Amino acid sequence: MAFAAINSSNRPTALSVVDATAQQPAPAVNHAVIDHAFAGDASLRKRVYDAIGDSPQHGELFQDIAQYTSTLQSRLQAQNNNTNNNNNEPSQPAVDQPLAKKRKLENGQIAASVDSKDVPLEFYAQDISFAVPQRKKLTLEITAAGGYLRARNQTTQNIEFGIPLQDIEHAVCLPVPEKAQRQFNFCIIPKNGDGVTTVPEGQTVPDTMVWTVPDGPPKAAFTGNGQRIEGTEHGEALIRRMLDSGLGHTKVIRPDDREFVSATPEAHRKGEKAYHVKAHKGSKDGYLFFLSTGILFGFKKPLLFFSFANIDSTSYTSVLQRTFNLNIATRADASEETQEFEFSMIDQADFAGIDEYVKRHGLQDASLAEARRAKKYNVNGAKGEEAGADGEGAEGGESELQKAERELEDQEDEEEEDYDPGSEGESEGSGSSSEEDDEDGEGEGGDDDEEDEEDADEDLVKQELGSEAEDVSGDEL
């Protein structure tokens, strides 16, 4: 009896087990991992979440199961792709993988790479308004370093589009013009996707991405483990920081006062500087931004980004009292032909700032193009100023607009000289009579043309110096 009493006193009761469990905090669950694994079966995903709600202490176990399920799906998909490639057949999704999970891109390829990789999330933000390649609200996701930037459908939980971080060539963050409330547009441009560079044959280029972030702290931003990000850091700064940490080979570029500021401030936000100029490319209107790494024209599809390495030269045309046109000639390398892009109806008030930017980076001189192509990054700053100084010296400090005006004046002077060949101080009548005399002489022809010309020269000398000759002879007397 004593032994039994001792054993019963040491045995934990069911209530004590429950209390011990209740005292331990439930581990955080990465909902994105579970959503990814069970995206094809909404009812099963709901049952998993219900089970986690009833037993929060098992959330980590369900997360591990979901992670393992995603790994199996990826392997099955890879095996299926290899089999189809060996048989020269088009790749088809695995039987266990949802058909709605893949989206066809414009080039006809299947956007599977950014979805099938088994990588944990670093950051995600919900209710992000995308404009390119789709116009809808999606969840923005950034996976761990060396991973992907992608957009997930908030209803179906499918990946709509994305890009490997290593394939991003340019990332810029720009204030949205002409908005009453301050907003920022993020523009993600992949390699060979700038709208200028020729895409190599057989190569697939991911979609360019553009999304908008309002000014102020983010409303629904989370770390990779699902913890909400609180604080005063604005959403634009937060996303820039997360992108910079994942990219590594480049960084997010913002407008800089040292590069370009429009002469016209923001009309909708008084007192705020504007970093854009309005322009038209054909019938399409948009905005030109002059940045430390190149010139961007947006925000409608397709975006155009002219990096310094691709710009061969720039020039100005249709220079009028109120507007002018900017022409950008591009060539990725010496083997390609030059192609020219014209942007029209630019306000004349912004000419000085644009011309200073062009000369600072040596963009008006095609002879400097090869030197710029040798520098894929870090082309702004002091090196850009040196290039601009070289270009300015080559042109003698004369801008393209001044050059065009001077050539126009020279042309007008030539036309005036052709119309009235008489020297200064002569009347129109004398000039006309000289022309008539010349015409009469030419009309007579004959063998005495040379003698007539000599006599005319002598008469002209007498007319010009005759009075002075008389003065000299008078002084001598």
C-alpha positions as CSV (number, residue, x, y, z in Angstrom):
1,M,0.0,0.0,0.0
2,A,2.8,2.4,0.8
3,F,4.6,1.5,-2.4
4,A,1.4,2.1,-4.4
5,A,0.9,5.5,-2.7
6,I,4.4,6.6,-3.6
7,N,3.9,5.6,-7.2
8,S,0.6,7.4,-7.5
9,S,2.0,10.6,-6.0
10,N,4.9,10.7,-8.5
11,R,2.6,10.1,-11.6
12,P,1.5,13.4,-13.3
13,T,-2.2,13.8,-13.6
14,A,-3.9,14.6,-16.9
15,L,-4.7,18.1,-15.6
16,S,-1.0,18.7,-14.8
17,V,0.0,17.7,-18.4
18,V,-2.6,20.1,-19.8
19,D,-1.4,22.9,-17.6
20,A,2.2,22.3,-18.6
21,T,1.3,22.3,-22.2
22,A,-0.7,25.5,-21.8
23,Q,2.2,27.2,-20.2
24,Q,4.4,26.6,-23.3
25,P,3.9,29.2,-26.0
26,A,2.9,27.8,-29.4
27,P,5.7,28.1,-32.0
28,A,5.1,30.5,-34.9
29,V,3.8,28.9,-38.1
30,N,4.8,30.0,-41.6
31,H,1.5,30.2,-43.3
32,A,3.1,30.7,-46.7
33,V,4.7,27.2,-46.5
34,I,1.3,25.6,-45.7
35,D,-0.5,27.6,-48.4
36,H,2.2,26.5,-51.0
37,A,2.0,22.8,-50.1
38,F,-1.8,22.5,-50.1
39,A,-2.6,25.1,-52.8
40,G,-4.4,22.5,-54.9
41,D,-6.7,21.3,-52.2
42,A,-8.6,24.1,-50.4
43,S,-10.5,21.7,-48.1
44,L,-7.4,19.9,-46.9
45,R,-5.7,23.2,-46.3
46,K,-8.7,24.3,-44.2
47,R,-8.5,21.1,-42.2
48,V,-4.8,21.7,-41.5
49,Y,-5.5,25.2,-40.2
50,D,-8.4,23.9,-38.1
51,A,-6.1,21.3,-36.6
52,I,-3.5,24.0,-35.8
53,G,-6.2,26.1,-34.2
54,D,-7.3,23.2,-32.0
55,S,-3.7,22.2,-31.1
56,P,-1.4,25.2,-31.6
57,Q,1.5,23.1,-30.1
58,H,1.3,20.9,-33.3
59,G,1.7,23.9,-35.7
60,E,5.4,23.3,-36.2
61,L,4.7,19.6,-37.0
62,F,2.1,20.6,-39.7
63,Q,4.6,23.1,-41.1
64,D,7.3,20.4,-41.4
65,I,4.7,18.1,-43.1
66,A,3.9,20.9,-45.6
67,Q,7.6,21.5,-46.3
68,Y,8.1,17.9,-47.0
69,T,5.1,17.8,-49.2
70,S,6.4,20.7,-51.3
71,T,9.7,19.0,-51.6
72,L,8.1,15.8,-53.0
73,Q,6.0,17.9,-55.4
74,S,9.1,19.7,-56.7
75,R,10.9,16.4,-57.3
76,L,8.0,14.9,-59.0
77,Q,7.7,17.9,-61.3
78,A,11.4,17.8,-62.1
79,Q,11.2,14.1,-63.0
80,N,8.2,14.7,-65.2
81,N,9.9,17.6,-67.0
82,N,13.0,15.5,-67.6
83,T,10.9,12.6,-69.0
84,N,9.1,14.9,-71.3
85,N,12.3,16.6,-72.5
86,N,13.9,13.3,-73.3
87,N,10.8,12.4,-75.4
88,N,10.8,15.8,-77.1
89,E,7.3,16.4,-75.7
90,P,6.1,19.7,-74.1
91,S,6.3,19.8,-70.4
92,Q,3.0,19.1,-68.5
93,P,2.3,19.5,-64.8
94,A,2.4,16.4,-62.6
95,V,-0.8,14.6,-61.8
96,D,-0.7,15.6,-58.2
97,Q,0.1,19.2,-59.0
98,P,-2.8,21.6,-59.6
99,L,-3.2,22.8,-63.2
100,A,-4.2,26.3,-62.1
101,K,-0.9,26.7,-60.4
102,K,1.0,27.5,-63.6
103,R,0.5,30.7,-65.6
104,K,1.4,31.0,-69.3
105,L,3.6,34.0,-70.0
106,E,3.3,36.0,-73.2
107,N,6.2,34.1,-74.7
108,G,4.4,30.8,-74.3
109,Q,6.6,29.5,-71.6
110,I,5.3,28.1,-68.3
111,A,6.2,30.1,-65.2
112,A,7.2,27.2,-63.0
113,S,10.7,28.0,-61.8
114,V,9.7,30.6,-59.2
115,D,7.0,28.4,-57.8
116,S,8.7,25.0,-57.7
117,K,11.8,26.0,-55.8
118,D,11.7,24.9,-52.2
119,V,13.0,28.0,-50.4
120,P,11.8,29.7,-47.2
121,L,10.3,33.2,-47.3
122,E,12.3,36.2,-46.1
123,F,9.5,38.7,-46.3
124,Y,6.0,39.2,-47.7
125,A,3.5,42.0,-47.9
126,Q,-0.2,41.7,-48.7
127,D,-2.5,43.9,-50.7
128,I,0.2,45.3,-53.0
129,S,-1.2,47.0,-56.1
130,F,0.6,45.7,-59.2
131,A,0.4,47.5,-62.6
132,V,2.7,45.3,-64.7
133,P,2.4,42.6,-65.9
134,Q,-1.0,42.4,-64.3
135,R,-3.2,45.1,-62.8
136,K,-4.5,43.6,-59.6
137,K,-3.7,43.3,-55.9
138,L,-1.4,40.5,-55.0
139,T,0.9,39.4,-52.2
140,L,4.6,40.4,-52.8
141,E,7.0,37.7,-51.6
142,I,10.8,37.8,-51.3
143,T,12.4,34.4,-50.6
144,A,15.7,33.9,-48.8
145,A,19.0,35.2,-50.3
146,G,19.6,33.7,-53.7
147,G,15.9,33.0,-54.1
148,Y,13.0,34.8,-55.9
149,L,10.9,37.8,-56.1
150,R,7.3,36.8,-56.9
151,A,3.6,37.7,-56.7
152,R,1.0,35.4,-55.2
153,N,-2.7,35.4,-55.8
154,Q,-4.4,36.2,-52.5
155,T,-7.5,34.2,-53.4
156,T,-6.2,31.0,-55.1
157,Q,-2.7,31.2,-53.4
158,N,-1.1,30.5,-56.8
159,I,2.1,32.2,-57.9
160,E,1.1,34.5,-60.7
161,F,4.6,35.6,-61.9
162,G,8.1,36.2,-60.5
163,I,11.8,36.4,-61.2
164,P,15.0,35.0,-59.7
165,L,16.8,37.7,-57.8
166,Q,20.0,37.0,-59.7
167,D,18.2,37.8,-63.0
168,I,17.3,41.3,-62.0
169,E,19.3,43.9,-64.0
170,H,17.8,47.1,-62.7
171,A,15.6,47.9,-59.7
172,V,14.3,51.5,-59.2
173,C,11.9,53.2,-56.8
174,L,10.3,56.4,-58.1
175,P,7.7,58.8,-56.8
176,V,4.4,58.5,-58.7
177,P,3.8,61.8,-60.5
178,E,0.6,63.8,-60.4
179,K,-1.0,62.1,-57.4
180,A,-2.6,64.0,-54.5
181,Q,-1.3,61.4,-52.1
182,R,2.3,60.5,-52.2
183,Q,3.1,57.1,-53.7
184,F,6.1,55.1,-55.0
185,N,6.4,52.8,-58.0
186,F,8.9,50.0,-57.8
187,C,10.1,48.9,-61.3
188,I,11.9,45.6,-61.6
189,I,13.7,45.1,-64.9
190,P,15.2,41.7,-65.8
191,K,18.3,41.1,-67.8
192,N,17.6,41.7,-71.5
193,G,14.2,43.0,-70.5
194,D,14.8,46.7,-70.7
195,G,13.0,47.1,-74.0
196,V,16.2,48.3,-75.6
197,T,18.6,45.3,-75.6
198,T,18.0,42.5,-78.2
199,V,17.0,39.3,-76.5
200,P,19.3,36.4,-77.5
201,E,17.7,33.7,-79.6
202,G,16.1,31.0,-77.6
203,Q,16.3,32.8,-74.3
204,T,13.3,33.5,-72.1
205,V,13.1,36.8,-70.3
206,P,10.9,37.1,-67.2
207,D,8.2,39.8,-67.0
208,T,9.0,43.3,-66.0
209,M,7.3,44.1,-62.7
210,V,5.8,47.4,-61.5
211,W,3.9,47.8,-58.2
212,T,2.8,50.8,-56.1
213,V,3.4,51.4,-52.4
214,P,1.6,54.2,-50.6
215,D,3.6,56.6,-48.4
216,G,3.5,55.6,-44.7
217,P,4.0,52.5,-42.6
218,P,2.9,49.2,-44.2
219,K,-0.4,47.8,-43.2
220,A,0.2,44.1,-43.8
221,A,4.0,43.3,-44.0
222,F,5.4,40.1,-42.4
223,T,8.7,38.4,-41.8
224,G,9.2,35.0,-43.3
225,N,7.9,33.2,-40.2
226,G,4.7,35.1,-40.3
227,Q,5.4,37.7,-37.7
228,R,3.8,41.1,-38.5
229,I,6.3,43.9,-39.0
230,E,5.4,46.9,-36.7
231,G,7.1,50.2,-36.4
232,T,7.4,53.6,-38.0
233,E,9.5,52.5,-41.0
234,H,7.6,53.4,-44.2
235,G,6.6,50.6,-46.6
236,E,8.8,52.0,-49.4
237,A,11.9,52.1,-47.3
238,L,11.1,48.6,-45.9
239,I,10.8,47.0,-49.3
240,R,13.9,48.8,-50.6
241,R,15.8,47.4,-47.6
242,M,14.6,43.9,-48.1
243,L,15.4,44.0,-51.9
244,D,18.9,45.4,-51.3
245,S,19.6,42.6,-48.8
246,G,18.5,39.9,-51.3
247,L,20.0,41.3,-54.5
248,G,23.6,41.8,-53.6
249,H,24.9,42.4,-57.2
250,T,22.9,45.7,-57.5
251,K,20.7,47.9,-55.4
252,V,17.4,49.8,-55.7
253,I,18.0,53.2,-57.3
254,R,16.1,56.4,-56.3
255,P,16.1,59.9,-57.9
256,D,18.9,62.1,-56.8
257,D,18.9,65.9,-56.6
258,R,22.5,65.9,-57.9
259,E,21.4,64.1,-61.1
260,F,18.2,65.9,-62.1
261,V,15.3,67.9,-60.7
262,S,12.5,69.2,-62.9
263,A,12.2,72.9,-63.2
264,T,8.4,72.5,-62.5
265,P,7.6,71.3,-59.0
266,E,4.8,68.8,-58.3
267,A,1.5,70.4,-59.1
268,H,-0.5,68.2,-56.8
269,R,1.8,68.3,-53.8
270,K,2.9,71.9,-53.2
271,G,6.5,72.5,-52.2
272,E,7.6,69.0,-53.3
273,K,10.3,68.5,-55.9
274,A,9.5,66.7,-59.1
275,Y,12.1,64.3,-60.7
276,H,10.3,63.6,-63.9
277,V,9.4,65.3,-67.2
278,K,6.4,64.6,-69.3
279,A,7.1,63.1,-72.8
280,H,5.5,61.2,-75.6
281,K,6.8,58.2,-77.5
282,G,4.6,58.2,-80.6
283,S,1.1,58.3,-79.3
284,K,2.0,57.0,-75.9
285,D,2.4,59.4,-73.1
286,G,4.6,58.8,-70.0
287,Y,7.4,60.2,-67.9
288,L,11.2,60.4,-68.3
289,F,13.3,59.9,-65.2
290,F,17.0,60.8,-65.3
291,L,18.7,58.5,-62.8
292,S,22.3,57.8,-61.7
293,T,22.4,54.6,-63.8
294,G,20.3,55.6,-66.8
295,I,17.1,57.0,-68.2
296,L,13.7,55.4,-67.6
297,F,10.5,55.9,-69.5
298,G,7.4,54.6,-67.8
299,F,5.1,53.5,-66.4
300,K,3.1,51.9,-69.1
301,K,4.0,48.6,-70.7
302,P,6.6,48.2,-72.1
303,L,8.9,50.0,-69.8
304,L,12.1,51.4,-71.4
305,F,15.3,51.7,-69.5
306,F,18.4,53.2,-71.2
307,S,21.4,52.3,-69.2
308,F,24.6,54.4,-69.8
309,A,26.2,51.3,-71.2
310,N,23.6,51.1,-74.0
311,I,23.3,54.8,-74.9
312,D,25.4,55.6,-78.0
313,S,24.5,59.3,-78.2
314,T,21.7,61.8,-77.7
315,S,20.4,64.8,-79.7
316,Y,17.7,67.3,-79.8
317,T,15.2,67.9,-82.6
318,S,12.1,70.0,-83.3
319,V,13.4,72.7,-80.9
320,L,10.5,75.2,-80.6
321,Q,9.7,78.0,-78.3
322,R,7.8,75.9,-75.8
323,T,8.8,72.3,-76.4
324,F,11.6,70.1,-77.9
325,N,12.3,66.5,-78.7
326,L,14.9,64.2,-77.1
327,N,16.4,61.5,-79.3
328,I,18.3,58.6,-77.7
329,A,20.4,56.4,-80.0
330,T,21.2,53.0,-78.4
331,R,23.5,50.1,-79.3
332,A,24.3,47.3,-76.8
333,D,27.7,46.5,-78.5
334,A,29.7,47.4,-81.6
335,S,28.2,44.5,-83.6
336,E,24.7,45.8,-83.4
337,E,23.0,48.5,-85.5
338,T,22.1,51.7,-83.8
339,Q,18.4,52.2,-83.0
340,E,16.9,55.5,-82.1
341,F,14.1,56.4,-79.8
342,E,12.4,59.8,-80.0
343,F,10.6,61.4,-77.0
344,S,8.6,64.5,-78.0
345,M,6.7,67.4,-76.5
346,I,9.2,67.9,-73.6
347,D,8.7,71.2,-71.8
348,Q,11.4,73.8,-72.8
349,A,11.8,74.7,-69.1
350,D,13.5,71.4,-68.5
351,F,16.0,71.7,-71.3
352,A,18.8,73.2,-69.2
353,G,18.5,70.4,-66.5
354,I,18.4,67.6,-69.2
355,D,21.3,69.1,-71.1
356,E,23.4,69.4,-68.0
357,Y,22.6,65.7,-67.2
358,V,23.5,64.6,-70.7
359,K,26.8,66.5,-70.8
360,R,27.8,65.4,-67.2
361,H,27.6,61.7,-68.3
362,G,29.0,62.3,-71.8
363,L,25.9,61.0,-73.4
364,Q,25.9,63.4,-76.4
365,D,29.3,62.1,-77.7
366,A,29.1,58.7,-79.5
367,S,32.9,58.4,-79.1
368,L,32.5,57.8,-75.4
369,A,30.0,55.0,-75.8
370,E,32.6,52.2,-75.7
371,A,34.0,53.6,-72.5
372,R,30.5,53.6,-70.9
373,R,29.9,50.0,-72.1
374,A,33.0,48.9,-70.2
375,K,31.3,50.0,-66.9
376,K,28.2,48.0,-66.2
377,Y,27.8,49.4,-62.7
378,N,29.0,52.3,-60.6
379,V,28.8,54.6,-63.6
380,N,27.4,57.5,-61.6
381,G,29.2,59.9,-59.3
382,A,32.7,61.2,-59.9
383,K,33.4,58.9,-62.9
384,G,30.2,60.2,-64.5
385,E,31.3,63.8,-63.9
386,E,34.7,63.1,-65.5
387,A,33.0,61.7,-68.5
388,G,30.7,64.7,-68.7
389,A,33.7,67.0,-68.6
390,D,35.4,65.2,-71.4
391,G,32.3,65.3,-73.5
392,E,31.9,69.0,-72.8
393,G,35.5,69.7,-73.8
394,A,34.9,67.8,-77.1
395,E,32.0,70.0,-77.9
396,G,33.7,73.2,-76.7
397,G,31.0,73.8,-74.1
398,E,28.3,74.3,-76.7
399,S,25.0,72.5,-76.0
400,E,23.0,70.6,-78.7
401,L,20.3,73.3,-78.6
402,Q,22.9,76.1,-79.0
403,K,24.5,74.2,-81.8
404,A,21.1,73.8,-83.6
405,E,20.3,77.5,-83.2
406,R,23.8,78.5,-84.5
407,E,23.4,76.2,-87.6
408,L,19.9,77.7,-88.2
409,E,21.3,81.2,-88.1
410,D,24.2,80.3,-90.4
411,Q,21.7,78.9,-92.9
412,E,19.6,82.1,-92.8
413,D,22.8,84.2,-93.3
414,E,23.7,82.1,-96.3
415,E,20.2,82.6,-97.8
416,E,20.4,86.4,-97.2
417,E,23.9,86.5,-98.9
418,D,22.5,84.5,-101.9
419,Y,19.6,86.9,-102.2
420,D,21.7,90.2,-101.9
421,P,25.4,89.6,-102.8
422,G,26.3,93.3,-102.4
423,S,28.6,94.4,-99.6
424,E,27.6,96.4,-96.5
425,G,26.6,100.0,-97.1
426,E,25.5,99.4,-100.8
427,S,22.0,100.1,-101.8
428,E,19.7,97.5,-103.1
429,G,19.6,99.3,-106.4
430,S,23.3,99.1,-106.9
431,G,23.2,95.4,-106.0
432,S,20.4,94.8,-108.5
433,S,22.2,96.7,-111.2
434,S,25.4,94.7,-110.6
435,E,23.4,91.5,-111.0
436,E,21.8,92.8,-114.2
437,D,25.2,93.7,-115.6
438,D,26.6,90.3,-114.7
439,E,23.6,88.6,-116.3
440,D,24.0,90.8,-119.4
441,G,27.7,89.9,-119.6
442,E,27.0,86.2,-119.3
443,G,24.2,86.5,-121.8
444,E,26.5,88.0,-124.5
445,G,29.1,85.2,-123.9
446,G,31.9,85.6,-126.5
447,D,35.6,85.5,-126.1
448,D,35.8,88.8,-124.1
449,D,34.4,87.3,-120.8
450,E,37.7,87.4,-119.0
451,E,38.5,91.0,-120.2
452,D,35.0,92.1,-119.0
453,E,35.7,90.5,-115.6
454,E,39.0,92.3,-115.3
455,D,37.5,95.7,-116.3
456,A,34.7,95.1,-113.7
457,D,37.3,94.4,-111.0
458,E,39.2,97.6,-111.9
459,D,36.0,99.6,-111.8
460,L,35.1,98.2,-108.4
461,V,38.6,99.1,-107.0
462,K,38.2,102.6,-108.3
463,Q,34.8,102.9,-106.7
464,E,36.1,101.7,-103.4
465,L,39.4,103.5,-103.3
466,G,38.9,106.4,-105.7
467,S,38.1,109.0,-103.0
468,E,40.9,107.8,-100.8
469,A,43.3,108.1,-103.7
470,E,42.2,111.7,-104.3
471,D,42.8,112.5,-100.6
472,V,46.3,111.1,-100.8
473,S,47.2,113.0,-103.9
474,G,45.8,116.3,-102.3
475,D,47.9,115.8,-99.2
476,E,51.0,115.3,-101.2
477,L,50.4,118.6,-102.9
